[in-house]
Amino acid sequence: MGAPFIDIDLHGLFQDDAVKVIDKALKAADSSTYQIRLIHGYNRGTSLKNMIIDEYKYHPKVLRIQPGDNQGVTLLILREL
């Protein structure tokens, strides 16, 4: 059984490396996973944030994308609680 909440720190990663990490987490996510919290940072993280939105807005496992608890976090919601 997978974790209901997955945190991934993307600080210091280039976009293509971040995609690999996120794709791996999405592949590992099962029906018990509610969300993946992507920590990309704010000061230099806006390119990662934009990439996440563009790359995953139509992903079949992603129900929706929403801002996290601060500007440096984006949530991939996989299913409702």
Buried (B, 14 or more C-beta within 10 A) or exposed (E): EEBEEBEBEBEEBEBEEBBEBBEEBBEEBEEEBBBBBBBBBEEEBEEBBEBBEEBBEEBEBBBEBEEBEEBBBBBBBBBEE
